[in-house]
Amino acid sequence: MRSDTDRKLRRILSDVLGLTDDQVEDLTPDTGLFGHLPELDSMAVAGLFTEMEDRLGIAIDDDEIDADLLETYGALLAFAEAKREAA
């Protein structure tokens, strides 16, 4: 069963990147993101984090964003869950 954060993050990725429902459903913790999904380019990253802040009710500081954060879906989800727990 998926967490609320997981469901919302999948919807954000779908909306921001234009991913299909099947692409979103197929995301696993090991699914590569930046450099693996052509839709997630440098321009889309800003939109992704803005939507995460708005829809998840979190604040993301610039110094928290690094390549490791966008390496896999699991890393991004863990980050989002930690931010929501701390909020």
Residue pairs with C-beta under 8 A, 6 or more apart in sequence:
2 10
3 81
5 56
5 77
5 80
5 81
5 84
6 77
8 55
8 56
9 52
9 56
9 76
9 77
9 80
10 24
10 25
10 27
11 24
11 55
12 48
12 51
12 52
12 55
12 56
13 19
13 24
13 27
13 48
14 20
14 21
14 23
14 24
15 51
16 44
16 47
16 48
16 51
17 37
17 39
17 40
17 44
17 48
18 39
19 37
19 39
27 73
28 73
28 74
29 72
29 73
29 74
29 77
30 72
30 73
30 74
31 72
31 73
31 74
32 71
32 72
33 40
33 70
33 71
33 72
33 73
33 76
34 40
34 45
34 67
34 70
34 71
40 48
40 70
45 65
45 70
49 60
49 65
52 58
52 60
52 80
53 59
53 60
56 80
56 83
56 84
57 84
57 87
58 80
58 83
58 84
58 87
59 83
59 87
60 83
64 79
68 75
69 75
69 76
69 79
70 76
